[in-house]
Each structure stands twice: as structure tokens, then as C-alpha cells.
Amino acid sequence: MSPTREALIEAIAEHRAADIVAAARQLADTDDPAQGLARFLHHVGEVLADDRGMSEVIEKTMGSNEPQGQTREALLAVAAELLDRAQEHGTVGQEVTIGDVNMVICGLAAVIRNAAGGWRRYVEVALDGLRSRRSGDHSSGAGK
């Protein structure tokens, strides 16, 4: 019996997410802690932008193109490691959570999916928002 269209699409989605996890693990193991999270977000953007049609098919079939189950847990775990390293290095604020990083990734997917502007610019704006702010630096726009 051959697999259903949905099963094939789910397998493609899992494979793509596993590739992102593998790239993130490599960044966590070998990359400069100050740049690991940024390079990870750019990698996610490249994967999604290079295969925008597949992202649309995955979302229509599965209701979301966000990884599920163990793949999601693995992705969040390695993203958390990249976040921890960036926080230890002082390039990302201590108040930033893995939920914030996940929100950036979801926004990145939406920007790419909807062709709502340059995704690279979106990543840079998001990274600027995650940066560590020194006391007395009120340029973040908080409270405005």
C-alpha cells in the first residue's frame, strides 16, 4: 500500500525541520556565540524562502508549517542553547525567552509566506529587538 499524499507531505515537513535542527546543532557546537543565533535565524529564512511553495503545501495539508512532536522539541532545545550562548556573550538580553525566539521564527515564516517584505530585513530588525540593552540605554522604544 502506498503512502497517502498527507503522509508524504508530513514526511517532507519532518525532514526539512530535521535539517534545520541539524544545522542549528552545528552552529551551537562550532559557531561564535555572538553570531550563532543570528546565523540560525538566517538559515531558517533561507530554507523557508528557497522552498516557499512547499511551505504553503505543508501549511494547507497540516494546518501549520511549524514542526510538531519530537522535531519541535529538538528544534526548541537547540534554539534555546543558541539563545543561552548569546545571552552569556551579552549579545542578547537576559529577558529574552525561547518563546520570543519561536515568535520571531513564526513571524519570519509569515513574512516569507506572504511576501510581506524582505525577510533578511525582518531578521535584522528582530535581532535588534533581542539585543542586550545596557542600563541607561533607552533606545529600545519600550513604553512608547
DSSP file with accessible surface (Angstrom, degrees, kcal/mol):
  #  RESIDUE AA STRUCTURE BP1 BP2  ACC     N-H-->O    O-->H-N    N-H-->O    O-->H-N    TCO  KAPPA ALPHA  PHI   PSI    X-CA   Y-CA   Z-CA
    1    1 A M              0   0  233      0, 0.0     0, 0.0     0, 0.0     0, 0.0   0.000 360.0 360.0 360.0 131.3    0.0    0.0    0.0
    2    2 A S        -     0   0   98      1,-0.1     0, 0.0     0, 0.0     0, 0.0  -0.532 360.0 -98.3 -86.1 151.8    1.4    3.4   -1.0
    3    3 A P        -     0   0   80      0, 0.0    -1,-0.1     0, 0.0     2,-0.0  -0.280  40.3-108.2 -66.2 153.8    1.6    6.3    1.5
    4    4 A T     >  -     0   0   75      1,-0.1     4,-2.3     4,-0.0     5,-0.2  -0.312  27.3-109.2 -75.7 162.6   -1.1    9.0    1.3
    5    5 A R  H  > S+     0   0  147      1,-0.2     4,-2.5     2,-0.2     5,-0.2   0.916 121.5  52.7 -56.7 -43.5   -0.4   12.4    0.0
    6    6 A E  H  > S+     0   0  104      1,-0.2     4,-2.6     2,-0.2    -1,-0.2   0.899 107.5  50.6 -61.9 -41.1   -0.7   13.7    3.5
    7    7 A A  H  > S+     0   0   42      2,-0.2     4,-2.3     1,-0.2    -1,-0.2   0.902 110.8  49.2 -65.4 -39.1    1.8   11.2    4.9
    8    8 A L  H  X S+     0   0   91     -4,-2.3     4,-2.3     2,-0.2    -2,-0.2   0.925 112.2  47.6 -65.1 -43.3    4.3   12.2    2.2
    9    9 A I  H  X S+     0   0   11     -4,-2.5     4,-2.6     2,-0.2    -2,-0.2   0.919 111.2  51.1 -65.5 -40.9    3.9   15.9    2.9
   10   10 A E  H  X S+     0   0  104     -4,-2.6     4,-2.6     1,-0.2    -1,-0.2   0.915 109.8  50.5 -62.2 -40.2    4.2   15.2    6.6
   11   11 A A  H  X S+     0   0   58     -4,-2.3     4,-2.5     2,-0.2    -2,-0.2   0.906 110.4  49.3 -65.2 -40.0    7.4   13.3    6.0
   12   12 A I  H  X S+     0   0   71     -4,-2.3     4,-2.7     2,-0.2    -2,-0.2   0.926 111.2  49.9 -63.4 -43.9    8.8   16.1    3.9
   13   13 A A  H  X S+     0   0   15     -4,-2.6     4,-2.5     1,-0.2    -2,-0.2   0.919 112.1  47.1 -61.3 -44.0    8.0   18.6    6.6
   14   14 A E  H  X S+     0   0   48     -4,-2.6     4,-2.6     2,-0.2    -1,-0.2   0.900 111.8  50.8 -65.1 -40.2    9.7   16.5    9.2
   15   15 A H  H  X S+     0   0  118     -4,-2.5     4,-2.2     2,-0.2    -2,-0.2   0.931 111.2  48.0 -64.1 -44.0   12.8   16.0    7.0
   16   16 A R  H  X S+     0   0   28     -4,-2.7     4,-1.9     1,-0.2    -2,-0.2   0.933 113.2  47.6 -63.2 -43.2   13.0   19.8    6.4
   17   17 A A  H  X S+     0   0    7     -4,-2.5     4,-2.5     1,-0.2    -1,-0.2   0.903 109.6  53.4 -65.5 -38.6   12.7   20.5   10.1
   18   18 A A  H  X S+     0   0   47     -4,-2.6     4,-2.6     1,-0.2    -1,-0.2   0.887 106.9  52.7 -63.7 -36.8   15.3   17.8   11.0
   19   19 A D  H  X S+     0   0   83     -4,-2.2     4,-2.3     2,-0.2    -1,-0.2   0.898 109.0  49.4 -63.6 -40.3   17.7   19.5    8.5
   20   20 A I  H  X S+     0   0   13     -4,-1.9     4,-2.5     2,-0.2    -2,-0.2   0.919 110.7  50.4 -64.5 -41.9   17.1   22.8   10.3
   21   21 A V  H  X S+     0   0    5     -4,-2.5     4,-2.6     2,-0.2    -2,-0.2   0.930 109.7  50.6 -61.0 -44.9   17.8   21.1   13.7
   22   22 A A  H  X S+     0   0   54     -4,-2.6     4,-2.1     1,-0.2    -2,-0.2   0.919 111.1  48.0 -61.8 -42.4   21.0   19.6   12.4
   23   23 A A  H  X S+     0   0   21     -4,-2.3     4,-2.3     1,-0.2    -1,-0.2   0.909 111.6  50.6 -64.4 -40.9   22.2   23.0   11.1
   24   24 A A  H  X S+     0   0    0     -4,-2.5     4,-2.6     2,-0.2    -2,-0.2   0.902 108.5  52.1 -64.6 -39.4   21.3   24.6   14.4
   25   25 A R  H  X S+     0   0  127     -4,-2.6     4,-2.2     2,-0.2    -1,-0.2   0.906 108.7  50.9 -62.7 -40.1   23.2   21.9   16.3
   26   26 A Q  H  X S+     0   0  132     -4,-2.1     4,-2.2     1,-0.2     5,-0.4   0.924 111.0  48.2 -64.0 -41.9   26.3   22.5   14.1
   27   27 A L  H  X S+     0   0   30     -4,-2.3     4,-2.1     1,-0.2    -2,-0.2   0.905 111.6  50.2 -63.0 -40.7   26.0   26.3   14.9
   28   28 A A  H  < S+     0   0    4     -4,-2.6    -1,-0.2     1,-0.2    -2,-0.2   0.861 115.5  43.2 -66.8 -33.7   25.7   25.5   18.6
   29   29 A D  H  < S+     0   0  121     -4,-2.2    -1,-0.2    -5,-0.2    -2,-0.2   0.814 132.3  12.9 -81.0 -32.3   28.7   23.3   18.6
   30   30 A T  H  < S+     0   0  107     -4,-2.2    -3,-0.2    -5,-0.2    -2,-0.2   0.597  98.1  97.1-124.5 -15.2   31.1   25.3   16.5
   31   31 A D  S  < S-     0   0   25     -4,-2.1     5,-0.1    -5,-0.4    -4,-0.0  -0.373  80.5 -90.2 -89.8 162.1   30.0   28.8   15.9
   32   32 A D    >>  -     0   0   73      1,-0.2     4,-1.8    -2,-0.1     3,-1.5  -0.478  35.9-134.6 -60.5 124.4   30.8   32.1   17.6
   33   33 A P  H 3> S+     0   0   36      0, 0.0     4,-0.5     0, 0.0    -1,-0.2   0.812 103.7  58.2 -58.4 -27.8   28.3   32.5   20.4
   34   34 A A  H 34 S+     0   0   17      1,-0.2     4,-0.2     2,-0.1    -2,-0.1   0.784 118.6  29.5 -72.6 -24.2   27.7   36.1   19.4
   35   35 A Q  H <> S+     0   0   84     -3,-1.5     4,-2.9     2,-0.1     5,-0.3   0.530  94.1  91.1-112.4  -9.5   26.6   35.1   15.9
   36   36 A G  H  X S+     0   0    1     -4,-1.8     4,-2.3     1,-0.2     5,-0.1   0.916  90.8  44.3 -56.9 -48.8   25.1   31.6   16.4
   37   37 A L  H  X S+     0   0    4     -4,-0.5     4,-2.5    45,-0.3    -1,-0.2   0.927 114.9  49.5 -64.8 -42.4   21.5   32.7   16.9
   38   38 A A  H  > S+     0   0   13     -4,-0.2     4,-2.4     1,-0.2    -2,-0.2   0.931 112.3  47.4 -62.0 -44.7   21.7   35.3   14.1
   39   39 A R  H  X S+     0   0  115     -4,-2.9     4,-2.4     1,-0.2    -1,-0.2   0.874 110.3  53.7 -65.9 -35.8   23.1   32.6   11.7
   40   40 A F  H  X S+     0   0    0     -4,-2.3     4,-2.6    -5,-0.3    -2,-0.2   0.946 109.2  47.1 -61.9 -48.6   20.4   30.2   12.8
   41   41 A L  H  X S+     0   0    1     -4,-2.5     4,-2.2     1,-0.2    -2,-0.2   0.902 112.7  49.8 -63.0 -38.6   17.6   32.7   12.0
   42   42 A H  H  X S+     0   0   47     -4,-2.4     4,-2.5     2,-0.2    -1,-0.2   0.895 109.5  52.0 -65.7 -37.7   19.1   33.4    8.7
   43   43 A H  H  X S+     0   0   63     -4,-2.4     4,-2.6     2,-0.2    -2,-0.2   0.930 108.5  50.1 -63.6 -45.4   19.4   29.7    7.9
   44   44 A V  H  X S+     0   0    6     -4,-2.6     4,-2.6     1,-0.2     5,-0.2   0.931 110.8  50.7 -57.6 -44.8   15.7   29.2    8.8
   45   45 A G  H  X S+     0   0    0     -4,-2.2     4,-2.9     1,-0.2     5,-0.3   0.914 109.3  50.3 -59.2 -43.6   14.9   32.1    6.4
   46   46 A E  H  X S+     0   0   66     -4,-2.5     4,-2.6     2,-0.2    -1,-0.2   0.930 111.5  47.9 -60.7 -46.6   17.0   30.6    3.6
   47   47 A V  H  X S+     0   0   31     -4,-2.6     4,-1.0     1,-0.2    -2,-0.2   0.944 116.3  42.8 -61.0 -47.9   15.3   27.2    4.0
   48   48 A L  H  < S+     0   0   14     -4,-2.6     3,-0.3    -5,-0.2     7,-0.3   0.903 116.8  46.6 -67.4 -40.4   11.8   28.7    4.0
   49   49 A A  H >< S+     0   0   34     -4,-2.9     3,-1.0    -5,-0.2    -1,-0.2   0.879 109.3  54.2 -70.6 -36.9   12.5   31.2    1.2
   50   50 A D  H 3< S+     0   0  126     -4,-2.6    -1,-0.2    -5,-0.3    -2,-0.2   0.734 122.1  29.6 -68.5 -21.9   14.1   28.5   -1.0
   51   51 A D  T 3X S+     0   0   70     -4,-1.0     4,-1.9    -3,-0.3    -1,-0.3  -0.301  72.2 143.5-134.0  47.6   11.1   26.3   -0.7
   52   52 A R  H <> S+     0   0  105     -3,-1.0     4,-2.0     1,-0.2     5,-0.2   0.874  72.9  56.4 -59.5 -38.1    8.2   28.7   -0.3
   53   53 A G  H  > S+     0   0   45      1,-0.2     4,-2.1     2,-0.2    -1,-0.2   0.914 106.7  49.1 -61.2 -40.9    5.8   26.5   -2.3
   54   54 A M  H  > S+     0   0   41     -3,-0.2     4,-3.0     1,-0.2     5,-0.2   0.896 106.5  56.6 -67.8 -36.1    6.4   23.5   -0.1
   55   55 A S  H  X S+     0   0    4     -4,-1.9     4,-2.5    -7,-0.3    -1,-0.2   0.919 108.3  47.9 -58.5 -42.1    5.8   25.7    3.0
   56   56 A E  H  X S+     0   0   67     -4,-2.0     4,-2.5     2,-0.2    -1,-0.2   0.916 112.2  48.4 -65.7 -42.2    2.4   26.6    1.5
   57   57 A V  H  X S+     0   0   44     -4,-2.1     4,-2.3     2,-0.2     5,-0.2   0.931 112.2  49.2 -63.5 -44.3    1.6   22.9    0.7
   58   58 A I  H  X S+     0   0    2     -4,-3.0     4,-3.3     1,-0.2     6,-0.5   0.940 112.7  47.6 -60.9 -46.3    2.7   21.8    4.2
   59   59 A E  H  X S+     0   0   57     -4,-2.5     4,-1.9    -5,-0.2    -1,-0.2   0.920 112.8  47.7 -64.0 -42.8    0.5   24.5    5.9
   60   60 A K  H  < S+     0   0  174     -4,-2.5    -1,-0.2    -5,-0.2    -2,-0.2   0.884 119.7  39.5 -65.2 -37.2   -2.5   23.7    3.8
   61   61 A T  H  < S+     0   0   38     -4,-2.3    -2,-0.2    -5,-0.2    -1,-0.2   0.914 129.1  27.3 -79.3 -43.2   -2.2   20.0    4.4
   62   62 A M  H  < S-     0   0   59     -4,-3.3    -3,-0.2    -5,-0.2    -2,-0.2   0.465 101.6-117.7-102.5  -6.1   -1.2   20.0    8.1
   63   63 A G  S  < S+     0   0   61     -4,-1.9     2,-0.3    -5,-0.3    -4,-0.2   0.348  93.0  34.8  86.7  -9.8   -2.8   23.3    9.2
   64   64 A S        -     0   0   35     -6,-0.5    -2,-0.2     2,-0.1    -3,-0.0  -0.960  64.2-142.6-165.2 153.3    0.6   24.7   10.1
   65   65 A N        +     0   0   32     -2,-0.3    -6,-0.1     2,-0.1     3,-0.1   0.260  69.2 114.5-105.9  12.8    4.2   24.5    8.8
   66   66 A E  S    S-     0   0   50      1,-0.1     6,-0.1    -8,-0.1    -2,-0.1  -0.616  77.6-103.2 -79.7 135.8    5.6   24.6   12.3
   67   67 A P        -     0   0   27      0, 0.0     2,-0.3     0, 0.0    -1,-0.1  -0.206  39.9-151.4 -57.1 153.0    7.3   21.4   13.3
   68   68 A Q    >>  -     0   0   93      4,-0.1     4,-1.2    -3,-0.1     3,-1.0  -0.779  44.0  -8.3-122.9 164.8    5.5   19.1   15.6
   69   69 A G  H 3> S-     0   0   47     -2,-0.3     4,-2.1     1,-0.2     5,-0.2  -0.128 124.1  -4.0  58.1-136.4    6.3   16.5   18.3
   70   70 A Q  H 3> S+     0   0  167      1,-0.2     4,-2.7     2,-0.2    -1,-0.2   0.832 133.4  56.6 -64.0 -33.4    9.9   15.4   18.9
   71   71 A T  H <> S+     0   0   25     -3,-1.0     4,-2.5     2,-0.2    -1,-0.2   0.921 107.9  47.9 -65.6 -41.9   11.1   17.5   16.0
   72   72 A R  H  X S+     0   0   78     -4,-1.2     4,-2.7     2,-0.2     5,-0.2   0.930 112.2  49.5 -61.7 -45.7    9.6   20.6   17.5
   73   73 A E  H  X S+     0   0  136     -4,-2.1     4,-2.3     1,-0.2    -2,-0.2   0.914 112.0  48.1 -60.5 -42.3   11.1   19.8   20.9
   74   74 A A  H  X S+     0   0   25     -4,-2.7     4,-2.3     2,-0.2     5,-0.2   0.913 112.1  49.7 -65.6 -41.1   14.6   19.2   19.4
   75   75 A L  H  X S+     0   0   15     -4,-2.5     4,-2.4     1,-0.2    -2,-0.2   0.936 112.7  45.9 -64.3 -45.3   14.4   22.5   17.5
   76   76 A L  H  X S+     0   0   42     -4,-2.7     4,-2.4     1,-0.2    -1,-0.2   0.883 111.4  53.8 -65.8 -36.1   13.4   24.5   20.5
   77   77 A A  H  X S+     0   0   61     -4,-2.3     4,-1.8    -5,-0.2    -2,-0.2   0.937 112.6  41.5 -65.3 -45.5   16.1   22.8   22.6
   78   78 A V  H  X S+     0   0    4     -4,-2.3     4,-2.3     2,-0.2    -2,-0.2   0.887 114.2  52.5 -72.9 -33.6   18.9   23.7   20.2
   79   79 A A  H  X S+     0   0    1     -4,-2.4     4,-2.6    -5,-0.2    -2,-0.2   0.906 108.1  52.6 -64.9 -37.4   17.5   27.2   19.7
   80   80 A A  H  X S+     0   0   27     -4,-2.4     4,-3.0     2,-0.2    -2,-0.2   0.890 107.4  51.8 -64.6 -37.3   17.5   27.5   23.5
   81   81 A E  H  X S+     0   0   86     -4,-1.8     4,-2.4     2,-0.2    -2,-0.2   0.930 110.7  47.3 -64.4 -43.7   21.1   26.5   23.5
   82   82 A L  H  X S+     0   0    2     -4,-2.3     4,-2.2     2,-0.2   -45,-0.3   0.908 113.0  49.9 -62.5 -40.7   21.9   29.2   20.9
   83   83 A L  H  X S+     0   0    5     -4,-2.6     4,-2.7     2,-0.2    -2,-0.2   0.938 109.6  50.5 -62.9 -46.8   19.9   31.7   22.9
   84   84 A D  H  X S+     0   0   82     -4,-3.0     4,-2.7     1,-0.2    -2,-0.2   0.916 111.0  48.9 -58.1 -44.2   21.8   30.8   26.2
   85   85 A R  H  X S+     0   0   54     -4,-2.4     4,-1.8     2,-0.2    -1,-0.2   0.905 111.6  48.8 -64.1 -41.4   25.1   31.2   24.5
   86   86 A A  H  X>S+     0   0    1     -4,-2.2     5,-2.0     2,-0.2     6,-1.0   0.895 112.3  49.1 -66.4 -37.7   24.1   34.6   23.0
   87   87 A Q  H ><5S+     0   0   20     -4,-2.7     3,-0.7     1,-0.2    -2,-0.2   0.917 109.8  50.9 -67.2 -41.9   22.9   35.7   26.4
   88   88 A E  H 3<5S+     0   0  161     -4,-2.7    -1,-0.2     1,-0.2    -2,-0.2   0.857 110.9  49.5 -61.8 -34.3   26.1   34.6   28.1
   89   89 A H  H 3<5S-     0   0  105     -4,-1.8    -1,-0.2    -5,-0.2    -2,-0.2   0.629 114.6-120.7 -79.5 -14.8   28.1   36.5   25.5
   90   90 A G  T <<5S+     0   0   41     -4,-0.8    42,-0.3    -3,-0.7    -3,-0.2   0.571  83.4 112.2  87.5  10.9   25.9   39.6   26.1
   91   91 A T  S   <S+     0   0   43     -5,-2.0    41,-0.5    -6,-0.2     2,-0.4   0.671  76.2  45.1 -90.2 -15.8   24.6   40.0   22.6
   92   92 A V  S    S-     0   0    8     -6,-1.0    39,-0.3    39,-0.3    -2,-0.2  -0.984  95.7-104.4-127.5 139.4   21.0   39.1   23.5
   93   93 A G    >   -     0   0    0     37,-2.6     3,-1.3    -2,-0.4    39,-0.1  -0.223  20.7-125.5 -62.9 148.6   19.2   40.4   26.5
   94   94 A Q  T 3  S+     0   0  137      1,-0.3    -1,-0.1    -7,-0.1    -7,-0.1   0.733 108.3  63.2 -65.3 -22.5   18.6   38.2   29.6
   95   95 A E  T 3  S+     0   0  125     35,-0.1    -1,-0.3     2,-0.1     2,-0.2   0.628  78.5 106.0 -79.3 -12.0   14.9   38.9   29.4
   96   96 A V    <   -     0   0   10     -3,-1.3     2,-0.2    34,-0.2    -9,-0.0  -0.489  55.0-163.7 -73.0 134.0   14.6   37.2   26.0
   97   97 A T     >  -     0   0   72     -2,-0.2     4,-1.7     1,-0.1     3,-0.5  -0.705  35.8-107.9-113.1 167.4   13.0   33.7   26.2
   98   98 A I  H  > S+     0   0   55      1,-0.2     4,-2.8    -2,-0.2     5,-0.2   0.838 121.1  61.9 -63.4 -29.7   12.8   30.8   23.8
   99   99 A G  H  > S+     0   0   41      1,-0.2     4,-2.3     2,-0.2    -1,-0.2   0.888 101.6  51.4 -61.5 -36.8    9.2   31.8   23.3
  100  100 A D  H  > S+     0   0   50     -3,-0.5     4,-2.1     2,-0.2    -2,-0.2   0.917 110.1  48.3 -64.6 -43.4   10.4   35.1   22.0
  101  101 A V  H  X S+     0   0    0     -4,-1.7     4,-2.4     2,-0.2    -2,-0.2   0.926 111.1  50.5 -64.2 -42.4   12.8   33.3   19.6
  102  102 A N  H  X S+     0   0   29     -4,-2.8     4,-2.7     1,-0.2    -1,-0.2   0.907 108.5  53.0 -61.8 -39.3    9.9   31.0   18.5
  103  103 A M  H  X S+     0   0  122     -4,-2.3     4,-2.5     2,-0.2    -1,-0.2   0.904 107.8  51.0 -63.0 -39.8    7.8   34.1   17.9
  104  104 A V  H  X S+     0   0   14     -4,-2.1     4,-2.7     2,-0.2    -2,-0.2   0.926 110.7  49.0 -62.4 -43.4   10.5   35.5   15.7
  105  105 A I  H  X S+     0   0   23     -4,-2.4     4,-2.6     2,-0.2    -2,-0.2   0.926 111.2  48.8 -63.6 -43.9   10.6   32.3   13.7
  106  106 A C  H  X S+     0   0   50     -4,-2.7     4,-2.1     2,-0.2    -1,-0.2   0.914 112.7  48.3 -62.6 -41.0    6.9   32.2   13.2
  107  107 A G  H  X S+     0   0   21     -4,-2.5     4,-2.7     2,-0.2    -2,-0.2   0.905 109.5  53.2 -64.2 -40.1    6.9   35.9   12.1
  108  108 A L  H  X S+     0   0    0     -4,-2.7     4,-2.4     1,-0.2     5,-0.2   0.932 108.1  50.2 -60.1 -45.0    9.8   35.1    9.7
  109  109 A A  H  X S+     0   0    9     -4,-2.6     4,-3.1     1,-0.2    -1,-0.2   0.909 111.4  48.9 -60.5 -40.6    7.7   32.2    8.2
  110  110 A A  H  X S+     0   0   28     -4,-2.1     4,-2.5     2,-0.2     6,-0.3   0.904 109.0  51.9 -67.2 -41.5    4.7   34.6    7.8
  111  111 A V  H  <>S+     0   0   22     -4,-2.7     5,-2.2     2,-0.2     4,-0.4   0.940 116.3  41.0 -59.5 -44.8    6.9   37.3    6.1
  112  112 A I  H ><5S+     0   0   10     -4,-2.4     3,-1.1     3,-0.2    -2,-0.2   0.950 115.2  49.8 -69.1 -47.9    8.2   34.8    3.6
  113  113 A R  H 3<5S+     0   0   61     -4,-3.1    -2,-0.2     1,-0.3    -1,-0.2   0.886 119.4  37.0 -59.8 -39.6    4.9   33.0    3.1
  114  114 A N  T 3<5S-     0   0  106     -4,-2.5    -1,-0.3    -5,-0.2    -2,-0.2   0.364 102.8-126.4 -96.5   4.6    3.0   36.3    2.4
  115  115 A A  T < 5 +     0   0   63     -3,-1.1    -3,-0.2    -4,-0.4    -4,-0.1   0.916  51.9 160.7  48.1  48.9    5.9   38.0    0.6
  116  116 A A      < -     0   0   72     -5,-2.2     2,-0.2    -6,-0.3    -1,-0.2  -0.030  58.4 -55.8 -93.3  29.9    5.4   40.8    3.1
  117  117 A G  S    S-     0   0   56     -6,-0.2     2,-0.5    -5,-0.1    -1,-0.2  -0.689  90.3 -27.4 124.8-178.5    8.8   42.4    2.6
  118  118 A G     >  -     0   0   51     -2,-0.2     4,-1.9     1,-0.2     5,-0.1  -0.572  46.8-156.3 -74.3 119.3   12.4   41.4    2.7
  119  119 A W  H  > S+     0   0   25     -2,-0.5     4,-2.4     1,-0.2    -1,-0.2   0.848  92.9  57.3 -66.8 -32.8   12.8   38.5    5.1
  120  120 A R  H  > S+     0   0  127      2,-0.2     4,-2.2     1,-0.2    -1,-0.2   0.908 107.1  48.9 -63.9 -39.7   16.5   39.3    5.7
  121  121 A R  H  > S+     0   0  174      2,-0.2     4,-2.6     1,-0.2     5,-0.2   0.908 108.4  54.3 -63.8 -41.5   15.5   42.8    6.8
  122  122 A Y  H  X S+     0   0   65     -4,-1.9     4,-2.9     1,-0.2    -2,-0.2   0.932 107.9  49.9 -57.3 -45.8   12.9   41.2    9.1
  123  123 A V  H  X S+     0   0    0     -4,-2.4     4,-3.0     1,-0.2     5,-0.2   0.928 111.1  48.9 -60.8 -44.4   15.6   39.1   10.7
  124  124 A E  H  X S+     0   0   76     -4,-2.2     4,-2.2     2,-0.2    -1,-0.2   0.912 112.4  47.5 -64.0 -41.0   17.8   42.1   11.3
  125  125 A V  H  X S+     0   0   74     -4,-2.6     4,-1.9     2,-0.2    -2,-0.2   0.932 113.7  48.4 -64.7 -43.4   15.0   44.1   12.9
  126  126 A A  H  X S+     0   0   16     -4,-2.9     4,-1.3    -5,-0.2    -2,-0.2   0.929 110.9  50.1 -63.3 -43.8   14.1   41.2   15.1
  127  127 A L  H  X S+     0   0   13     -4,-3.0     4,-1.1     1,-0.2     3,-0.4   0.893 107.0  55.0 -62.4 -38.1   17.7   40.6   16.2
  128  128 A D  H >< S+     0   0   81     -4,-2.2     3,-0.6     1,-0.2    -1,-0.2   0.909 106.8  51.4 -61.0 -39.0   18.0   44.3   17.0
  129  129 A G  H 3< S+     0   0   50     -4,-1.9    -1,-0.2     1,-0.2    -2,-0.2   0.762 109.7  49.9 -68.3 -25.1   14.9   43.9   19.3
  130  130 A L  H 3< S+     0   0   13     -4,-1.3   -37,-2.6    -3,-0.4    -1,-0.2   0.625  86.3 116.8 -87.3 -13.3   16.5   40.9   21.0
  131  131 A R  S << S-     0   0  102     -4,-1.1   -39,-0.3    -3,-0.6     2,-0.1  -0.143  76.0 -98.8 -60.8 150.1   19.8   42.7   21.7
  132  132 A S        -     0   0   53    -41,-0.5     2,-0.5   -42,-0.3    -1,-0.1  -0.432  35.0-148.3 -66.8 135.4   21.0   43.3   25.2
  133  133 A R        -     0   0   65     -2,-0.1     2,-0.1    -3,-0.1     3,-0.1  -0.934   9.4-135.9-109.4 127.1   20.3   46.8   26.4
  134  134 A R    >   -     0   0  204     -2,-0.5     3,-2.6     1,-0.1     2,-0.0  -0.459  38.5 -88.2 -74.6 152.8   22.7   48.4   28.8
  135  135 A S  T 3  S+     0   0  127      1,-0.3    -1,-0.1    -2,-0.1     3,-0.1  -0.364 119.9  28.7 -60.6 136.5   21.2   50.3   31.8
  136  136 A G  T 3  S+     0   0   60      1,-0.2     2,-0.9    -3,-0.1    -1,-0.3   0.229  91.7 112.3  93.6 -14.6   20.6   53.9   30.7
  137  137 A D    <   +     0   0   60     -3,-2.6     3,-0.3     1,-0.1    -1,-0.2  -0.814  33.2 165.9 -92.3 106.2   20.1   52.8   27.0
  138  138 A H    >   +     0   0  153     -2,-0.9     3,-1.0     1,-0.2    -1,-0.1   0.060  39.3 111.3-108.8  27.2   16.5   53.5   26.4
  139  139 A S  T 3   +     0   0   82      1,-0.2    -1,-0.2     2,-0.1    -2,-0.0   0.509  51.3  89.8 -80.3  -2.0   16.7   53.3   22.6
  140  140 A S  T 3  S-     0   0   58     -3,-0.3    -1,-0.2     1,-0.1     3,-0.1   0.703  94.1-127.0 -69.6 -16.8   14.6   50.1   22.5
  141  141 A G    X   +     0   0   28     -3,-1.0     3,-1.9     1,-0.2    -2,-0.1   0.561  49.8 162.1  84.1   5.1   11.4   52.1   22.3
  142  142 A A  T 3   +     0   0   84      1,-0.3    -1,-0.2    -4,-0.1    -2,-0.1  -0.339  64.8  19.2 -61.1 135.9    9.9   50.3   25.2
  143  143 A G  T 3         0   0   89      1,-0.3    -1,-0.3    -3,-0.1    -2,-0.0   0.457 360.0 360.0  85.4   1.4    7.0   52.1   26.7
  144  144 A K    <         0   0  211     -3,-1.9    -1,-0.3     0, 0.0     0, 0.0  -0.572 360.0 360.0 -89.5 360.0    6.4   54.2   23.6
